[in-house]
Amino acid sequence: MKKRFLCAALAAMLISFSLSGCAAINAAAAPGEVEEFQTGTIEGNTYSNEFFGIGCQLDDTWKVLNEEEIAERSGLVVDTMEEGGLDDSMRTAMENGSVVFDFFAQKKDNTAAINITVGNIGILYGTAMTEEGYIDATTEQMTESIEAIGYENVTTEKTTITLAGAEHAALKLSGEFSGISIYQTMVVLRKGIYVGCVAFSCGGEDFADDLITLFYALD
């Protein structure tokens, strides 16, 4: 029973963050101005994203969604993708104001989850918004979103996290869902007109620091 509650609590937080995190600041940028986003690749339990320069390899205690499942979670239909494939479909979705998933993994015992979402902050902010500014612009909205789905005693803390050898702005959030303590650390990666959010969610106790060490820099 507790595992089912953990699964529901983690899913609720992940959905809330993915839907609200970038929603207030999405906009399209003129093509060709900056480097275009390229989706990551998933082979078994190994993920790599050349655009952001990060990767991770998870053991068999994790369930990692494949690229088709990731596309469906982002609301994209694989069979009807245009000639440009997944990259073009995701870029188009972001230009239309959507946030897309690039990675999603969950512990098989439902105690933790990792997801990466990407949004296009575009002409509304150009290249001016910093990672810290992104957190400032979205923290209140994210807090309200998870409170609206039943989280209580929500607290947030802006901090700095080293992910894959580089320092990034991050948001630590905690709350209670159905009596279970849930923790999330969201690390923000800014590149050009795109912002990636790497979210580490834990149920029962906070071991996000251990999950963060699973990521490494790509050569």
WOVEN-V476046 format. One record per residue. N is the residue number from 0. RES is the residue in one small letter. OMEGA is omega in whole degrees, -180 to 180 (* if undefined). NEAR is the number of other ideal C-beta (glycine too) atoms within 12 Angstrom. Layout:
N&RES&OMEGA&NEAR + N&RES&OMEGA&NEAR
//
This chain:
0&m&-180&11 + 1&k&-180&17 + 2&k&179&19 + 3&r&177&15 + 4&f&178&23 + 5&l&180&32 + 6&c&-180&28 + 7&a&-179&25 + 8&a&179&38 + 9&l&-180&41 + 10&a&-180&26 + 11&a&-180&31 + 12&m&-179&46 + 13&l&180&44 + 14&i&-179&27 + 15&s&-179&37 + 16&f&-176&43 + 17&s&-178&40 + 18&l&-173&32 + 19&s&-170&31 + 20&g&-177&44 + 21&c&-168&40 + 22&a&-174&26 + 23&a&-171&26 + 24&i&179&31 + 25&n&173&34 + 26&a&-177&24 + 27&a&175&23 + 28&a&180&26 + 29&a&-177&14 + 30&p&175&16 + 31&g&-178&9 + 32&e&-176&16 + 33&v&178&21 + 34&e&-179&18 + 35&e&179&25 + 36&f&174&35 + 37&q&-180&25 + 38&t&176&37 + 39&g&177&40 + 40&t&-179&24 + 41&i&177&30 + 42&e&-175&15 + 43&g&179&19 + 44&n&179&25 + 45&t&-179&23 + 46&y&174&37 + 47&s&178&28 + 48&n&-178&32 + 49&e&-178&20 + 50&f&179&30 + 51&f&177&37 + 52&g&-179&23 + 53&i&176&33 + 54&g&175&30 + 55&c&177&36 + 56&q&-176&21 + 57&l&-180&28 + 58&d&-173&15 + 59&d&172&12 + 60&t&-179&17 + 61&w&169&28 + 62&k&-179&22 + 63&v&178&33 + 64&l&177&29 + 65&n&-174&24 + 66&e&178&30 + 67&e&178&19 + 68&e&177&20 + 69&i&180&33 + 70&a&180&29 + 71&e&178&21 + 72&r&177&32 + 73&s&179&36 + 74&g&179&22 + 75&l&179&31 + 76&v&-173&15 + 77&v&-175&20 + 78&d&-176&10 + 79&t&179&13 + 80&m&180&23 + 81&e&-175&17 + 82&e&-179&9 + 83&g&176&14 + 84&g&-173&19 + 85&l&-179&33 + 86&d&-179&28 + 87&d&-179&22 + 88&s&180&31 + 89&m&179&40 + 90&r&179&36 + 91&t&179&25 + 92&a&180&33 + 93&m&178&38 + 94&e&178&29 + 95&n&174&20 + 96&g&-179&22 + 97&s&170&28 + 98&v&-177&40 + 99&v&174&44 + 100&f&173&46 + 101&d&180&48 + 102&f&177&44 + 103&f&179&35 + 104&a&179&41 + 105&q&176&35 + 106&k&-178&30 + 107&k&176&19 + 108&d&175&19 + 109&n&-179&27 + 110&t&-177&32 + 111&a&177&40 + 112&a&176&43 + 113&i&173&43 + 114&n&178&42 + 115&i&175&47 + 116&t&-178&45 + 117&v&177&44 + 118&g&178&48 + 119&n&-180&42 + 120&i&164&41 + 121&g&-172&30 + 122&i&180&20 + 123&l&179&24 + 124&y&-179&25 + 125&g&177&21 + 126&t&-174&21 + 127&a&-175&16 + 128&m&177&32 + 129&t&175&20 + 130&e&178&32 + 131&e&179&21 + 132&g&178&21 + 133&y&179&36 + 134&i&179&36 + 135&d&-175&20 + 136&a&-172&30 + 137&t&-174&39 + 138&t&-178&31 + 139&e&-179&19 + 140&q&180&25 + 141&m&178&42 + 142&t&179&30 + 143&e&-178&18 + 144&s&-178&28 + 145&i&174&39 + 146&e&-179&24 + 147&a&-180&19 + 148&i&171&26 + 149&g&178&22 + 150&y&179&33 + 151&e&177&20 + 152&n&-177&18 + 153&v&176&30 + 154&t&179&22 + 155&t&177&29 + 156&e&175&21 + 157&k&-176&27 + 158&t&175&24 + 159&t&-177&19 + 160&i&172&31 + 161&t&179&19 + 162&l&179&37 + 163&a&175&27 + 164&g&-179&17 + 165&a&180&25 + 166&e&179&17 + 167&h&172&34 + 168&a&-178&33 + 169&a&176&33 + 170&l&174&39 + 171&k&-178&31 + 172&l&176&42 + 173&s&179&31 + 174&g&179&36 + 175&e&179&24 + 176&f&-177&33 + 177&s&177&22 + 178&g&-179&18 + 179&i&178&32 + 180&s&179&29 + 181&i&-178&46 + 182&y&174&38 + 183&q&171&46 + 184&t&-179&41 + 185&m&180&48 + 186&v&-176&40 + 187&v&176&44 + 188&l&-178&37 + 189&r&174&34 + 190&k&-179&28 + 191&g&-179&27 + 192&i&-176&36 + 193&y&174&44 + 194&v&176&45 + 195&g&178&45 + 196&c&177&45 + 197&v&-173&49 + 198&a&178&46 + 199&f&-176&43 + 200&s&-177&46 + 201&c&177&36 + 202&g&177&39 + 203&g&177&25 + 204&e&-176&16 + 205&d&175&25 + 206&f&-180&21 + 207&a&180&34 + 208&d&178&22 + 209&d&180&18 + 210&l&-179&32 + 211&i&-179&33 + 212&t&178&18 + 213&l&-179&30 + 214&f&-179&39 + 215&y&178&21 + 216&a&176&18 + 217&l&179&21 + 218&d&*&10
//
